């Protein structure tokens, strides 16, 4: 997948899996976001991840999202499909 600012993507997995591990706290259950759409908002990467601005308010999923840009998360490109 081409990693480029402005591309609309959909989360297909999180950290390479479809379900969380046994001891994942609810605020770290990012697997709830599988199927959600967002946009790559930076050409920069962080630890191999790209910054995605999700269309929906992440607070409604009750997951931690404390990046400087609200509703954005650093996601592995392998967890994304171009929408």
C-alpha positions as semicolon CSV with decimal commas, in nm:
position;residue;x (nm);y (nm);z (nm)
1;X;0,000;0,000;0,000
2;X;0,122;0,346;-0,083
3;X;0,166;0,557;0,229
4;X;0,068;0,906;0,131
5;X;-0,109;1,196;0,295
6;X;-0,470;1,233;0,184
7;X;-0,543;0,866;0,116
8;X;-0,870;0,742;0,268
9;X;-0,829;0,408;0,444
10;X;-1,031;0,159;0,645
11;X;-0,899;-0,027;0,950
12;X;-0,898;-0,400;0,869
13;X;-0,711;-0,522;1,179
14;X;-0,519;-0,382;1,474
15;X;-0,160;-0,481;1,544
16;X;-0,203;-0,754;1,286
17;X;-0,494;-0,930;1,456
18;X;-0,874;-0,922;1,445
19;X;-0,939;-0,969;1,818
20;X;-0,775;-0,830;2,132
21;X;-0,579;-1,039;2,378
22;X;-0,733;-1,157;2,704
23;X;-0,604;-0,881;2,930
24;X;-0,665;-0,574;2,712
25;X;-0,816;-0,286;2,908
26;X;-1,136;-0,141;2,752
27;X;-0,964;0,193;2,679
28;X;-0,694;0,003;2,484
29;X;-0,941;-0,208;2,285
30;X;-0,867;-0,049;1,948
31;X;-1,007;-0,357;1,778
32;X;-1,347;-0,187;1,825
33;X;-1,236;0,044;1,544
34;X;-1,203;-0,231;1,283
35;X;-1,412;-0,128;0,984
36;X;-1,385;0,245;1,059
37;X;-1,263;0,486;0,792
38;X;-1,008;0,762;0,820
39;X;-0,753;0,960;0,626
40;X;-0,375;0,953;0,635
41;X;-0,294;1,305;0,752
42;X;0,086;1,303;0,745
43;X;0,360;1,170;0,520
44;X;0,570;1,111;0,832
45;X;0,584;0,776;1,010
46;X;0,639;0,694;1,376
47;X;0,775;0,350;1,465
48;X;0,659;0,231;1,123
49;X;0,306;0,366;1,178
50;X;0,110;0,631;0,991
51;X;-0,115;0,894;1,145
52;X;-0,482;0,834;1,069
53;X;-0,757;1,087;1,139
54;X;-1,072;0,881;1,187
55;X;-1,406;1,006;1,057
56;X;-1,588;0,921;1,378
57;X;-1,525;1,061;1,725
58;X;-1,306;0,803;1,899
59;X;-1,456;0,898;2,235
60;X;-1,774;0,713;2,136
61;X;-1,566;0,393;2,123
62;X;-1,423;0,471;2,469
63;X;-1,063;0,422;2,356
64;X;-0,765;0,633;2,459
65;X;-0,681;0,892;2,195
66;X;-0,449;1,152;2,333
67;X;-0,257;1,255;2,023
68;X;-0,229;1,631;1,959
69;X;-0,487;1,594;1,681
70;X;-0,819;1,470;1,824
71;X;-0,948;1,143;1,678
72;X;-0,611;1,047;1,532
73;X;-0,407;0,734;1,598
74;X;-0,075;0,596;1,476
75;X;-0,161;0,276;1,288
76;X;0,051;0,013;1,112
77;X;0,006;0,036;0,734
78;X;-0,049;-0,341;0,724
79;X;-0,365;-0,287;0,933
80;X;-0,516;-0,064;0,664
81;X;-0,695;-0,105;0,333
82;X;-0,737;0,178;0,086
83;X;-1,107;0,263;0,084
